[in-house]
Amino acid sequence: MLSVQQISPLRVNQGGSVYVFGSGFDYKCKVLADNGTPSQIAGLTVLDYDENSLEFVAPKEAGSYDVLVVRENILFGRFSLTVVALSELNVWNIARRDNVVRDGVDYENEEFRSALLGLLPRGFAWFKGKAGNWWKLFAGFSLGFSAVYKILRDLVFESSPAKTTSYETWERELGLPIKGAERDSASGKLAEIYRISRKKGGVTVSYFKSISSLFGLNVSIYEYWKSEDRPKFEGVDFGDDDPNFYWMLEIEAESSDWRACTCNDTCNDYLQYWWNEPVESMYDAIKPAHTKLLYAYKEVERELVVVDDSNNVVVVNDNTPIVASVLSGHIVNPVPIELPSGEKVLGVRVKDLPDAQNDDAYVLRDSEAGGTTKAGIVGDSGFDSLWDNTPADPADDDTNESEGD
């Protein structure tokens, strides 16, 4: 009988490992993440389990979630989980000892001085007032204690792969960056340092999915030897290879993965291709050597709140936000938006929506319709009105005029 007791940690980095403790875990157990939107309840990747615990991968997007542990559609446990960026983790945190300012006067290191004075016995012989010698003596001591404390705090931070800012030092120690998987941003470098420092190997589907979650990606994995997966390999030329050693990584395509060729490209180039170099380089480095890995990019439907050029949410008459259901490969310049309810979502400018002539690229609907039913679709006339009534940047107007010329 399955019994679910608790999860740990309650605060975890994006794509990090979370453990469920209890008894009776088996292959039928699943973990779901509920962020308050019924249509977006998603299954999480289970990495490993035994009789007394189950390990799963946290959602790739930061936020507050209800984690549901189910078995054969029966709920056995619900827990709150907070997912944050790696730099915001509580681990390795040491409290700051900030200076105290009162009435415009900076009482530097007063916290340490007060602590030292508190160690003295009570009595007239141990006068602790500001004019006394003990106050002056411990004021000097507190400077030394404060300096040592700050050095210790910095040392602990730089010793932590979750908190360090000494990226070059850690990269030299860990042999980073991996060729083809270079990360330019500070958050990207930190994520790679954290991944390598806590590295563990594996050849399971769940392990490879956990790697993709560190890049903030949703992937599907297919293996040719599984008969139900073989339709995915239709049209692949295996040559003289044994197809049973082929597997496929299907990646949700983002607009940044696309490259459309122009008249300046080589004639033999493809008209368009997809390539997420860091992800592919990572999988090429860790995949089993005897296998061959294919990469496939697919578009999935994402829902974004429509905003104007000032990032104000566009609403219908009853102040209901308008949502755009956009294929992932057509999403350009998404912006973080906080709704009046406090919910944090992604928005898209009206003029960043795909070409209106592409019927498959997006559809606008009333956000209260729920799910992806596409009820309350905004028609051509409605969209034209939205476009005309949405202020544009002056730069956009200039660009459009020059293109018209």
C-alpha positions as CSV (number, residue, x, y, z in Angstrom):
1,M,0.0,0.0,0.0
2,L,1.4,3.4,-1.0
3,S,2.0,5.9,1.8
4,V,3.3,9.4,1.0
5,Q,4.7,11.4,4.0
6,Q,6.6,14.4,2.8
7,I,8.8,16.0,0.1
8,S,12.3,17.5,0.4
9,P,13.4,20.2,-0.3
10,L,10.5,22.5,-0.3
11,R,12.4,25.1,-2.3
12,V,14.4,24.0,-5.3
13,N,16.1,25.3,-8.4
14,Q,14.6,25.0,-11.8
15,G,15.1,21.4,-13.1
16,G,16.5,20.3,-9.7
17,S,15.9,17.0,-7.9
18,V,13.1,16.7,-5.4
19,Y,12.5,13.6,-3.2
20,V,9.2,12.1,-2.0
21,F,9.4,10.0,1.2
22,G,7.1,7.3,2.3
23,S,6.6,3.6,1.4
24,G,5.3,1.4,-1.3
25,F,6.6,3.4,-4.3
26,D,6.6,1.5,-7.7
27,Y,6.6,2.1,-11.4
28,K,2.9,3.1,-11.4
29,C,3.6,6.2,-9.3
30,K,3.4,9.6,-11.1
31,V,4.1,13.2,-10.0
32,L,2.1,16.1,-11.3
33,A,2.7,19.8,-11.0
34,D,-0.3,22.2,-10.6
35,N,0.4,25.9,-10.9
36,G,-3.2,26.9,-10.4
37,T,-4.2,26.7,-14.1
38,P,-6.2,23.5,-14.7
39,S,-5.2,23.3,-18.3
40,Q,-1.5,23.4,-17.5
41,I,-1.2,20.6,-14.9
42,A,1.8,18.7,-16.2
43,G,3.5,15.4,-15.4
44,L,7.0,15.6,-14.0
45,T,9.9,13.3,-14.9
46,V,10.5,10.5,-12.3
47,L,14.2,9.9,-12.1
48,D,14.4,7.0,-9.7
49,Y,12.4,5.2,-7.0
50,D,12.8,2.5,-4.4
51,E,10.5,1.2,-1.6
52,N,10.9,4.2,0.6
53,S,11.4,7.2,-1.7
54,L,10.9,8.6,-5.2
55,E,13.0,11.2,-7.0
56,F,11.6,13.6,-9.6
57,V,12.6,16.6,-11.6
58,A,11.2,20.0,-10.6
59,P,9.4,22.1,-13.2
60,K,11.6,24.1,-15.5
61,E,9.8,27.4,-14.9
62,A,10.1,29.3,-11.6
63,G,6.9,29.7,-9.5
64,S,4.8,28.2,-6.8
65,Y,3.4,24.7,-7.4
66,D,1.2,22.1,-5.8
67,V,2.9,18.7,-6.3
68,L,0.5,15.8,-6.6
69,V,1.7,12.2,-6.1
70,V,-0.7,9.8,-7.8
71,R,-0.9,6.1,-8.5
72,E,-3.4,4.8,-11.1
73,N,-5.3,8.2,-11.0
74,I,-5.7,8.1,-7.2
75,L,-4.2,11.0,-5.2
76,F,-2.0,10.0,-2.4
77,G,-0.3,13.3,-1.5
78,R,-0.3,17.0,-2.2
79,F,2.6,19.3,-1.3
80,S,3.6,22.9,-1.9
81,L,6.9,23.4,-3.8
82,T,8.6,26.6,-4.7
83,V,10.8,26.6,-7.8
84,V,13.4,29.4,-8.1
85,A,16.4,30.4,-10.1
86,L,19.6,28.7,-9.1
87,S,21.1,32.0,-7.6
88,E,18.0,32.3,-5.3
89,L,18.4,29.0,-3.5
90,N,18.6,29.1,0.3
91,V,21.4,26.5,0.5
92,W,24.7,27.8,1.6
93,N,23.1,31.1,2.7
94,I,24.8,32.8,5.6
95,A,23.0,35.7,7.3
96,R,24.3,39.2,6.4
97,R,25.5,41.4,9.3
98,D,24.6,44.8,8.0
99,N,25.4,48.1,9.7
100,V,22.7,49.6,11.9
101,V,21.6,53.2,11.1
102,R,19.5,55.1,13.6
103,D,18.6,58.8,13.5
104,G,20.9,59.3,10.6
105,V,23.9,57.9,12.6
106,D,25.7,54.8,11.2
107,Y,26.5,52.6,14.2
108,E,29.0,50.4,12.3
109,N,29.3,46.8,13.4
110,E,26.9,47.5,16.3
111,E,25.5,44.0,16.2
112,F,28.9,42.5,17.0
113,R,29.6,45.1,19.6
114,S,26.2,44.5,21.3
115,A,26.9,40.7,21.3
116,L,30.3,41.2,23.0
117,L,28.8,43.6,25.6
118,G,26.1,41.1,26.3
119,L,28.8,38.6,27.4
120,L,29.8,40.8,30.3
121,P,28.4,40.2,33.9
122,R,25.9,42.6,35.3
123,G,26.9,45.2,37.9
124,F,28.2,48.8,38.3
125,A,31.7,47.5,37.7
126,W,30.8,46.5,34.2
127,F,29.5,49.8,32.9
128,K,28.3,49.2,29.3
129,G,27.2,52.8,28.4
130,K,28.6,54.6,25.4
131,A,31.0,56.7,27.5
132,G,32.5,53.6,29.2
133,N,35.7,51.9,28.4
134,W,34.0,48.6,27.6
135,W,32.0,50.2,24.9
136,K,35.1,51.7,23.3
137,L,37.1,48.5,23.6
138,F,34.5,46.2,22.1
139,A,33.9,48.8,19.3
140,G,37.4,48.1,18.2
141,F,37.0,44.3,18.6
142,S,33.8,44.4,16.6
143,L,35.7,45.7,13.5
144,G,37.9,42.7,13.5
145,F,35.0,40.2,14.0
146,S,33.0,41.9,11.2
147,A,35.9,41.7,8.8
148,V,36.5,38.0,9.6
149,Y,32.8,37.3,9.2
150,K,32.6,38.9,5.8
151,I,35.7,37.0,4.6
152,L,34.1,33.7,5.8
153,R,30.8,34.5,4.2
154,D,32.5,35.3,0.8
155,L,34.5,32.1,1.1
156,V,31.4,30.0,1.7
157,F,29.6,31.6,-1.2
158,E,32.5,31.1,-3.6
159,S,32.9,27.5,-2.5
160,S,29.3,26.8,-3.4
161,P,28.5,25.8,-7.1
162,A,25.0,27.3,-6.5
163,K,26.3,30.7,-5.3
164,T,29.7,31.4,-6.8
165,T,30.5,34.3,-9.0
166,S,34.1,33.1,-9.7
167,Y,33.0,31.4,-13.0
168,E,36.5,31.3,-14.5
169,T,38.0,29.5,-11.5
170,W,35.3,26.9,-11.4
171,E,35.4,26.4,-15.2
172,R,39.2,25.7,-15.0
173,E,38.6,23.2,-12.2
174,L,35.8,21.4,-14.0
175,G,37.2,21.5,-17.5
176,L,34.5,23.8,-18.8
177,P,33.1,25.0,-21.1
178,I,32.3,21.9,-23.1
179,K,32.9,22.5,-26.8
180,G,29.7,23.5,-28.5
181,A,27.9,23.9,-25.2
182,E,29.3,27.3,-24.1
183,R,27.0,29.4,-22.0
184,D,27.5,33.2,-22.3
185,S,25.2,34.5,-19.6
186,A,26.1,34.5,-15.9
187,S,23.0,32.4,-15.1
188,G,24.0,29.9,-17.9
189,K,27.6,29.6,-16.6
190,L,26.3,29.0,-13.0
191,A,23.8,26.4,-14.2
192,E,26.6,24.5,-16.0
193,I,29.0,24.7,-13.0
194,Y,26.2,23.4,-10.8
195,R,25.3,20.6,-13.2
196,I,28.9,19.3,-13.5
197,S,29.8,19.7,-9.8
198,R,26.8,17.5,-8.9
199,K,27.1,15.3,-12.0
200,K,25.8,11.8,-12.0
201,G,25.6,9.5,-15.0
202,G,22.8,7.5,-16.5
203,V,21.4,5.9,-19.7
204,T,17.7,6.0,-18.9
205,V,15.1,8.1,-20.6
206,S,14.4,9.9,-17.3
207,Y,18.0,10.7,-16.9
208,F,18.3,12.3,-20.3
209,K,15.1,14.2,-19.8
210,S,16.5,15.6,-16.5
211,I,19.5,17.0,-18.5
212,S,17.1,18.8,-20.9
213,S,15.3,20.4,-17.9
214,L,18.5,22.2,-17.0
215,F,18.3,24.0,-20.3
216,G,14.6,24.8,-19.6
217,L,13.4,22.5,-22.4
218,N,10.6,20.0,-22.7
219,V,11.8,17.0,-24.8
220,S,10.4,13.6,-25.8
221,I,12.6,10.6,-26.4
222,Y,11.9,7.8,-28.8
223,E,13.8,4.5,-29.3
224,Y,13.5,2.5,-32.6
225,W,13.6,-0.8,-30.8
226,K,10.2,0.0,-29.2
227,S,7.6,-0.8,-31.8
228,E,5.3,2.0,-30.7
229,D,8.0,4.5,-31.4
230,R,8.9,3.4,-34.9
231,P,6.5,5.7,-36.8
232,K,8.7,8.6,-35.6
233,F,11.6,7.2,-37.7
234,E,9.6,7.0,-40.9
235,G,11.8,8.3,-43.8
236,V,15.1,7.9,-42.0
237,D,17.8,6.3,-44.1
238,F,19.6,3.9,-41.8
239,G,22.0,2.6,-44.5
240,D,23.8,-0.5,-43.3
241,D,23.3,0.4,-39.7
242,D,21.2,-1.6,-37.3
243,P,18.2,0.7,-36.7
244,N,17.7,-0.8,-33.2
245,F,20.7,1.4,-32.0
246,Y,18.9,4.6,-33.1
247,W,17.0,6.9,-30.8
248,M,15.5,10.4,-31.3
249,L,15.3,13.5,-29.1
250,E,12.3,15.6,-30.0
251,I,12.7,19.1,-28.8
252,E,10.1,21.8,-28.6
253,A,11.2,24.4,-31.1
254,E,11.7,28.0,-30.1
255,S,12.0,30.9,-32.5
256,S,15.7,31.2,-31.5
257,D,16.4,27.7,-32.9
258,W,15.2,28.7,-36.4
259,R,17.5,30.1,-39.1
260,A,16.0,31.2,-42.4
261,C,18.5,31.3,-45.3
262,T,18.7,34.3,-47.5
263,C,20.1,35.2,-51.0
264,N,23.5,35.7,-49.4
265,D,23.7,32.0,-48.3
266,T,25.3,29.2,-50.3
267,C,23.0,27.8,-53.0
268,N,23.2,24.3,-51.5
269,D,22.0,25.4,-48.0
270,Y,18.6,24.5,-46.8
271,L,15.9,27.1,-47.0
272,Q,15.5,26.8,-43.2
273,Y,16.9,24.6,-40.5
274,W,16.6,24.2,-36.7
275,W,19.6,23.8,-34.4
276,N,20.0,24.3,-30.6
277,E,23.7,23.9,-30.5
278,P,24.3,23.8,-26.7
279,V,21.7,21.1,-26.2
280,E,22.8,19.0,-29.1
281,S,26.5,19.3,-28.1
282,M,25.6,18.2,-24.6
283,Y,23.7,15.1,-25.7
284,D,26.4,14.2,-28.2
285,A,28.9,14.3,-25.3
286,I,26.9,12.1,-22.9
287,K,25.0,9.7,-25.1
288,P,26.0,6.0,-25.1
289,A,28.8,5.6,-27.6
290,H,27.3,2.6,-29.4
291,T,24.1,4.5,-30.2
292,K,23.2,7.1,-32.9
293,L,21.1,10.0,-31.9
294,L,18.7,11.9,-34.1
295,Y,17.3,15.4,-33.3
296,A,13.8,16.5,-34.3
297,Y,12.3,19.9,-33.6
298,K,8.5,20.3,-33.2
299,E,6.3,23.2,-32.6
300,V,3.8,23.2,-29.7
301,E,1.0,25.5,-28.9
302,R,1.7,28.1,-26.1
303,E,-0.7,30.6,-24.7
304,L,0.4,34.1,-24.1
305,V,-1.5,37.2,-22.9
306,V,-1.7,39.9,-25.6
307,V,-0.2,43.3,-24.6
308,D,0.4,46.6,-26.4
309,D,3.7,48.3,-26.9
310,S,3.7,49.6,-23.4
311,N,3.1,46.1,-22.0
312,N,-0.4,46.9,-21.0
313,V,-2.7,43.9,-21.1
314,V,-5.2,44.1,-24.0
315,V,-8.7,43.2,-22.7
316,V,-12.2,42.7,-24.0
317,N,-15.2,44.7,-22.8
318,D,-15.5,42.9,-19.4
319,N,-11.8,43.4,-18.7
320,T,-11.0,39.8,-19.6
321,P,-7.4,39.5,-21.0
322,I,-7.1,38.3,-24.6
323,V,-4.9,35.3,-25.0
324,A,-2.9,34.3,-28.1
325,S,-2.4,30.6,-28.7
326,V,0.9,30.7,-30.6
327,L,3.1,27.9,-32.0
328,S,6.3,27.9,-30.1
329,G,8.5,28.4,-33.1
330,H,6.6,31.7,-33.9
331,I,6.9,33.3,-30.5
332,V,9.1,36.4,-30.7
333,N,10.1,38.8,-27.9
334,P,7.9,37.3,-25.1
335,V,7.6,39.7,-22.1
336,P,6.9,38.7,-18.4
337,I,3.6,40.1,-17.3
338,E,1.9,40.2,-13.9
339,L,-1.9,40.1,-14.0
340,P,-4.1,42.0,-11.5
341,S,-4.6,38.7,-9.7
342,G,-0.9,38.5,-9.1
343,E,-0.4,35.6,-11.5
344,K,2.9,35.9,-13.5
345,V,2.5,34.9,-17.1
346,L,4.2,35.6,-20.5
347,G,2.9,38.2,-22.8
348,V,3.3,39.0,-26.5
349,R,2.9,42.3,-28.3
350,V,0.2,42.5,-30.9
351,K,2.7,43.5,-33.5
352,D,5.0,40.6,-32.5
353,L,2.4,38.0,-33.4
354,P,3.2,36.0,-36.5
355,D,2.1,36.9,-40.0
356,A,-1.7,37.2,-39.9
357,Q,-1.9,35.3,-43.2
358,N,-0.5,32.2,-41.5
359,D,-3.6,30.5,-40.2
360,D,-1.7,27.9,-38.3
361,A,0.6,30.3,-36.5
362,Y,-1.7,31.6,-33.8
363,V,-5.3,32.2,-32.8
364,L,-6.8,34.8,-30.5
365,R,-9.4,33.9,-27.9
366,D,-11.1,35.0,-24.7
367,S,-8.8,33.8,-21.9
368,E,-11.9,32.7,-19.8
369,A,-12.7,30.1,-22.4
370,G,-10.4,27.6,-20.7
371,G,-8.0,25.0,-22.0
372,T,-7.2,25.1,-25.7
373,T,-10.7,25.0,-26.9
374,K,-10.2,28.2,-28.9
375,A,-13.7,29.4,-28.1
376,G,-14.3,33.1,-28.5
377,I,-11.9,33.4,-31.4
378,V,-11.1,37.0,-32.5
379,G,-11.9,37.2,-36.2
380,D,-10.2,39.1,-39.0
381,S,-12.2,42.3,-38.3
382,G,-11.6,42.0,-34.6
383,F,-7.9,41.6,-35.1
384,D,-7.7,44.5,-37.5
385,S,-9.4,46.6,-34.8
386,L,-6.9,45.4,-32.2
387,W,-4.0,46.3,-34.5
388,D,-5.3,49.7,-35.3
389,N,-6.0,50.5,-31.7
390,T,-2.6,49.3,-30.3
391,P,0.0,52.0,-30.1
392,A,3.2,51.2,-32.0
393,D,6.8,52.3,-31.3
394,P,7.9,55.2,-33.5
395,A,10.7,52.9,-34.8
396,D,8.1,50.4,-36.0
397,D,6.3,53.0,-37.9
398,D,9.5,54.2,-39.6
399,T,10.4,50.7,-40.5
400,N,7.0,50.0,-42.0
401,E,7.2,53.2,-44.1
402,S,10.6,52.3,-45.4
403,E,9.5,48.8,-46.3
404,G,6.5,50.3,-48.1
405,D,8.8,52.5,-50.2
